[in-house]
Structure formats: C-alpha cells, structure tokens
Amino acid sequence: METVTKFFKEENDFLYQKGEVKGIVKGIVKGREEGREEGREEKGLEVVTNLIINLGLPDEEVAVIAGVPVSFVKGVREVLKK
C-alpha cells in the first residue's frame, strides 16, 4: 500500500496555504503595532526632552503633560545630565 505522503503534499493543501497566509498577515500586523509603539516612545522622549530643556519643568509636571510615568521622566533627565 502506498503512503499518503506520496499523494498528498502539505504545501499544495488549501488549508495549509490559508494558515500560512494568516501567519504572514499576523506577522505584518504585529510588526506595524511594534512600529507604532516604537514611534510613540520616540515621540514621548522628544516631548519630555523639550519640556525639560526648554521649560525646566519639574518631573511630575513633565510626566502629566507628556502622559508618561514620572520614572520615565527621571530616566530622561539622568541621561540629559551626562
């Protein structure tokens, strides 16, 4: 008796291909989400830096205005001191 694999190729199966396409689409969506998150972080860093340098605001005020945690502002301030 012949084996099933001789007649059936996974790569040619519709459901296999559909799953592969879903995986690719999920990867693209995840990549875009990560890119957006990275962009938000960069923008937050830029806003915090500008508020610290140009306005000299305290950490708590900078955090409220920029919508970031105070710990993030403190970290940026430490980097700017160096």
Secondary structure, 3 states (H helix, E strand, C coil): CCCHHHHCCHHHCHHHHHHHHHHHHHHHHHHHHHHHHHHHHHHHHHHHHHHHHHHCCCHHHHHHHHCCCHHHHHHHHHHHHC
